[in-house]
Amino acid sequence: MDIEDKVEEFNNISIHKNRVHRILVHSYLFFFVSFLVGLLLDFIFPLIVFENLAILSTGFVFLVFGTFLIIWSQKSSHKLKVDNSKKEMFFCGPYRYTRTPTHFGLFFLMFGFGILANALFLIIISVISFVVTKLVFIKKEEEVLTLKYGDSYIEYKKAVKF
């Protein structure tokens, strides 16, 4: 069975219609729960990590960049045309640089807040949650997108590595 047959079979099964959105919701929820766990750990075990104002201001830069990246990726994703299944349709906004700009934005938000709040556990958990999200949720999402869009998405994955 070649990829085109798999794409046709996938499109005929209505249960998978919104599967990508469910995966994304679970990954965003994982980030949120991780954030809360990090805050709780930093509340229970407060540790001062950074005392330099320049490092703390770097956290603010990460926070602003993460916010910008999330807004930009959400606005760009609404411009995707589902009926156009060419590789070029995926290259809009931040999607031309990374396949998961919203997840990078969430990481930068969480990491930046951790630096700004001087919260060691939040910084550590932000890195761990980003890695887990990439290995678990994004892997599943890309499998679904490959089935949905076929060779177009495979070519896009080859062109955009992150």
N, C-alpha and C positions, 0 to 999 in steps of 0.2 A: 504494500500500500504506500503510494508516494504522498508527498506533503499536500498536494492539491486534493487528493481523496480525503485526507484527514481534515482539511479545512472545510470541505463540503459536509462531511459527517458532523463536524463540530457545529457548523451553522444550522444544521437540521435539528440539533438537540436544544430545545428551548430552556432547559434547566441551567445551561451555561451562559445564558444571555447576559446576566449581570455579575458573573463570577469575578471579574476583575475588580469591580467596585467593592465586593465583599472582602476580597483579599486586601485591598487598600484600607478599608475601614479597620480591619483587624490589625494591620501594621501601624496605623495611626493610633489606635487604642493601646497597642503595645508601647509606643513611645510615651503616651500619656501616663500609663501605669508606671512605667520606668521612671518618669519624671517625679511622680508622687513618691515612689519608693526612695529615690535619691534625696528628695526633700526631707522625708521622714528620717532617713539615716543621718543626714546632716543636722537635723534638729536634735536627735538623740546623742550623736557624737560630734559636737561642733569642733572643727579643726580649722585653724587659720593657716591657709596655704600661701597666699600672696599678700605681701605688704607693699609692693611697689605699685604706685598709681598708674604707671604706664601699662602694666600687665592688666590691671583692672579695666582700664579704658579699652584694651583689646577685646575684652568681653563685650563691651558695648558695641564695638564694630561688628563682631560676630552676630550679635543680636539683631542689629539693623540689617546686615547682609542676609541673614536667614529669613527675616520678614520679607525683604525685597524679593528674594528668590522664590518664596512660597507664593506671593501675590503674582509675580511674573509667570510662574509655571501654571497657576490656576487660570489666569487669563488666556494663556497660550493654548492650554488643553481644550478650551471651549471653541477654539478655531479649527480644531481637527475635523476633517471631512471624512466621515466613515465610508461614504460611497467611493472615495478615491483610495484605492489600496496600493498605491505606488510607494516606494521607499521614501520619496521626497515629502510625502504628507507628514512624516514624523519629524521633519527638520524645521520646527517652528519654535520661536522663543528659546528658552534655555534647553529645550530638548535636542538642540543641535550640538550641545556640549556634554550633556549627561542624559541617560535614559530615565533617571529618577530624581529630578530636581526638587520635588517636594520633600523627599526623604532627606536630601542634603540640607534643605532649608530647615527642616525640623531638627536635624543634628546640630546645625549652627546655632539655632535658637536655644536649644537645651544646653549646649556646650558654652555658649556665650553667657547665658544666665548663670551657669555654674561658676564661671570665672568672675563675673560681676558680683555674685553673692558670696564669693569666696567659699564655695561649697565643694569640697574634695569628692565626696561620694557622688554628687550630681555630675561632676566632670567625668568620673570613671564610668558611671552608669550610662551616660550619654554615648560614650564610645562603645560600650558593650551592646547597648540597644541598637546602635547603628549597624554593627557587625551582624547581630542576630537578625535584624530586619533584612539585610542584604542576603544572608544565607538562607533564610526561611521564606519570608513573604515575597520578596522581589523575585526569587527563583520561581515560586509558584505563579506569580503574575506574568513573568516572561514566558512560561510554558503555555499559559492561556492565550497570551497575545500571539505567540507563534502559531498556535492552532487557529486562531481567529483570522490572522492576516497572512499567514504562510510565508512565502519567499520574501515578500516586501519587508516584513519585520526581521527576518533573518539577515537580510542585507543591511538594514538599519543597525542591528546589533553589531555587525562586523564593522560598520563605519564609526559608531559611537561606542567606545569601550566602557565608559563608566556608567 
